[in-house]
Amino acid sequence: METITAGSWQGRLDAGLPRRQLEALLLAANDMTHKEIARQMGIAPDSARQRLDDARFKLGMQKTVRGLCLEAFKRGIIAPLMVALLVGAGNVQQMQPVRRPEAPRVQVMARTQRVDDVYLAA
């Protein structure tokens, strides 16, 4: 399984997207704009937008770049780098259970009310 890394995301090349579309997708997942993606990849902003549109079409006509990133994440094409490193290395540790106190905590509430002078007319 061949992967590429961009920022804090890792993408799988064998999952259906070409290298440059996957690279644009990873940069978009790092919350970059089309201009920032183009600058990083060394292409024109319209080319970066077109690469993301092509990837959007391949993953089921997602309406937004955010939807594209979510769909790629759901399909396992991209993953946050720390999750990919943990799962790939097999060093997943079980979480320790949260210890609760033995006795339940008691909350005491007192209500006070101000009484004004009351005049009774007889």
URLINTA-V438755 format. One record per residue. RES is the residue in three letters. PHI is phi in whole degrees, 0 to 359 (none if undefined). OMEGA is omega in degrees with one decimal (none if undefined). D_LAST is the distance of its C-alpha to the last C-alpha in Angstrom with 1 decimal. Layout:
# URLINTA-V438755
RES&PHI&OMEGA&D_LAST / RES&PHI&OMEGA&D_LAST
This chain:
# URLINTA-V438755
MET&none&-179.4&94.4 / GLU&265&-178.3&94.7 / THR&231&170.6&91.6 / ILE&233&-177.5&90.8 / THR&236&175.0&88.0 / ALA&220&-178.4&86.2 / GLY&66&-178.6&83.4 / SER&256&-179.9&81.1 / TRP&235&177.7&82.3 / GLN&234&-178.4&85.3 / GLY&235&179.1&86.9 / ARG&265&-179.6&89.4 / LEU&282&-177.5&92.5 / ASP&271&-174.3&93.4 / ALA&257&173.3&90.2 / GLY&114&177.9&91.4 / LEU&250&175.4&90.8 / PRO&295&-174.3&93.7 / ARG&304&-175.1&93.6 / ARG&289&175.4&92.6 / GLN&293&178.5&89.8 / LEU&295&178.3&88.5 / GLU&296&177.0&88.7 / ALA&296&178.5&86.7 / LEU&296&179.0&84.1 / LEU&296&177.9&83.8 / LEU&292&176.1&83.3 / ALA&294&177.4&80.6 / ALA&293&175.3&78.9 / ASN&276&175.1&78.8 / ASP&67&176.0&76.6 / MET&260&176.0&79.4 / THR&277&178.7&79.8 / HIS&300&-179.9&82.9 / LYS&294&179.0&84.2 / GLU&293&177.5&83.7 / ILE&297&-179.9&85.4 / ALA&298&179.6&88.3 / ARG&297&-179.2&88.7 / GLN&293&-177.1&88.7 / MET&271&-179.3&91.2 / GLY&77&-179.9&93.4 / ILE&230&178.0&93.0 / ALA&282&178.5&91.5 / PRO&302&177.9&87.8 / ASP&293&176.6&88.7 / SER&292&177.3&90.9 / ALA&296&178.1&88.0 / ARG&298&179.8&85.8 / GLN&294&178.4&88.6 / ARG&296&178.4&89.0 / LEU&292&177.0&85.3 / ASP&296&178.0&85.5 / ASP&296&177.6&88.5 / ALA&294&177.8&86.7 / ARG&299&178.9&83.7 / PHE&295&-178.7&86.0 / LYS&292&-178.4&87.7 / LEU&261&171.3&84.4 / GLY&102&174.2&83.1 / MET&54&175.3&82.1 / GLN&291&-175.2&79.0 / LYS&281&-175.3&77.1 / THR&231&175.9&76.4 / VAL&294&176.8&78.0 / ARG&299&177.3&75.0 / GLY&297&176.7&75.6 / LEU&297&179.8&79.2 / CYS&296&179.4&78.4 / LEU&295&179.8&76.0 / GLU&294&178.2&78.6 / ALA&295&177.3&81.3 / PHE&294&179.1&79.1 / LYS&297&-178.7&78.3 / ARG&279&178.7&82.1 / GLY&82&179.0&83.0 / ILE&285&177.5&85.0 / ILE&237&178.2&83.1 / ALA&207&174.1&81.1 / PRO&301&-171.8&79.4 / LEU&299&-178.2&82.1 / MET&294&177.9&80.3 / VAL&293&-179.8&79.7 / ALA&296&179.1&83.3 / LEU&292&-179.6&84.6 / LEU&293&-178.3&82.7 / VAL&290&-178.9&83.6 / GLY&294&-178.3&87.2 / ALA&276&-179.8&87.7 / GLY&75&-179.2&86.3 / ASN&262&180.0&84.1 / VAL&282&-179.6&80.9 / GLN&258&177.2&79.0 / GLN&287&179.3&76.3 / MET&281&177.6&72.9 / GLN&285&178.3&71.3 / PRO&293&178.7&68.2 / VAL&282&179.8&64.9 / ARG&274&179.3&63.8 / ARG&259&177.6&60.3 / PRO&294&-177.8&58.5 / GLU&296&-177.7&58.7 / ALA&264&177.8&55.0 / PRO&293&178.2&52.4 / ARG&283&-178.4&50.3 / VAL&250&178.8&46.7 / GLN&246&180.0&44.0 / VAL&253&179.2&40.7 / MET&236&176.4&37.7 / ALA&237&-179.2&34.5 / ARG&248&177.2&31.4 / THR&245&-179.3&29.0 / GLN&223&-179.9&25.8 / ARG&274&-179.4&24.2 / VAL&251&175.9&20.5 / ASP&272&177.3&18.8 / ASP&297&-178.9&15.9 / VAL&247&176.7&12.7 / TYR&255&179.1&9.6 / LEU&261&176.8&6.3 / ALA&259&-177.9&3.7 / ALA&260&none&0.0
